[in-house]
Amino acid sequence: MKIGVIVAMDAEFRLIHDLLEEKRETCIGDRVFVQGRSGTKTVVLAKSGIGKVCSALGTLEMIRNFVPDAVINTGVAGGIDRCLGVMDIVVGERTVYHDVWCGGKNAYGQIQGMPVYYEADPHLYRTALSVPAPVNLTGGLICTGDRFITDRTELEAIKNKFPEGLAVDMESCSMAQVCYLEKVPFLSFRVISDTPGVEKHELQYRHFWTAAPQESFEVFREFLKAL
C-alpha cells in the first residue's frame, strides 16, 4: 500500500520525516517529496505550505506524480470544542469550509456544484479511531479556512455555523476537495496545538512546540501500522 502524507509546515514535516525509514528525496518544481517506509507501508511525504491554495496544489501534485492509494493530511489544528485539550487528536469524519459563501441556494460553506461536507474514507476513519492512544482520540468535523483563529468572537461565529465542529485548520477541506475530485481516499488526522479564545492563546500555541509534540505524532505511526 502506498500512502501519500501531506503536512503544511516545516515543524510537522520534521516530525513525520523522523518516523520514516529508507528515505529518498524527489524534487518536483519547488516541492520536495520524501519516499520512505513505515513498517510494511510505502509512504510519500510532502510539505504543501499553509492555506487552501497551497494545500490543494500539493495534494494534486502528490496524486498526479505518485498515484497513492490514499492521501492522509496530518499536522496541528486549533481545538474549538470543550471536549478537547492540547495534545488531543481529532480524526476528521468530514470537513467543511468555514469561510465560503456562494450565495443563492448554496449552503454556508458550500462551493457551488460541490458538496457542503467532504466525507472521510470509511476504512481510513475506522482504522484511525481504533488505534490505541495515550491522548483523547475523537472523530468529527474539521472546519477549514484561510485564517489563523485567535479571537473568541471568530470562534463563536464558526461554532454558530457548525455547532458540531471540533477543530479549525487551514488545509483539510481543500485537500479533501481535491481527493473527492480525483477519487482518491482521504483522511485528515490533526493534533490539537491550541484552543482559540483562551487567555494568552498565542503563547499556548508556541508552548505546544516545546512540550514534546512527538508523543502525539507517534500515534500517527501506529495508525500507519494499522492500515
GIVEN-V16906 format. One record per backbone hydrogen bond with DSSP energy under -1.0 kcal/mol. NH is the residue of the N-H (numbers start at 1). CO is the residue of the C=O. If there is no record, write none. Layout:
((NH CO) (NH CO))
//
This chain:
((3 42) (4 70) (5 44) (6 72) (7 46) (13 9) (14 10) (15 11) (16 12) (17 13) (18 14) (19 16) (20 17) (21 37) (24 35) (26 33) (28 31) (31 28) (33 26) (34 45) (35 24) (36 43) (37 21) (38 41) (41 38) (42 1) (43 36) (44 3) (45 34) (46 5) (48 7) (55 51) (56 52) (57 53) (58 54) (59 55) (60 56) (61 57) (62 58) (63 59) (64 60) (65 61) (66 62) (67 63) (69 2) (71 185) (72 4) (73 187) (74 6) (77 191) (78 168) (79 194) (80 166) (84 81) (87 192) (88 85) (89 136) (90 190) (91 138) (92 188) (93 91) (93 140) (94 140) (95 118) (96 142) (98 144) (106 103) (109 100) (110 107) (114 111) (118 95) (120 93) (121 186) (125 121) (126 122) (127 123) (128 124) (129 125) (130 126) (131 128) (138 89) (140 91) (142 94) (143 167) (144 96) (145 169) (147 145) (155 151) (156 152) (157 153) (158 154) (159 155) (160 156) (161 157) (162 158) (165 162) (166 141) (167 141) (168 78) (169 143) (175 171) (176 172) (177 173) (178 174) (179 175) (180 176) (181 177) (182 178) (184 179) (187 71) (189 73) (190 90) (191 75) (192 88) (193 77) (198 195) (204 200) (205 201) (206 202) (207 203) (208 204) (210 207) (211 208) (215 212) (217 213) (218 214) (222 218) (223 219) (224 220) (225 221) (226 222))
//
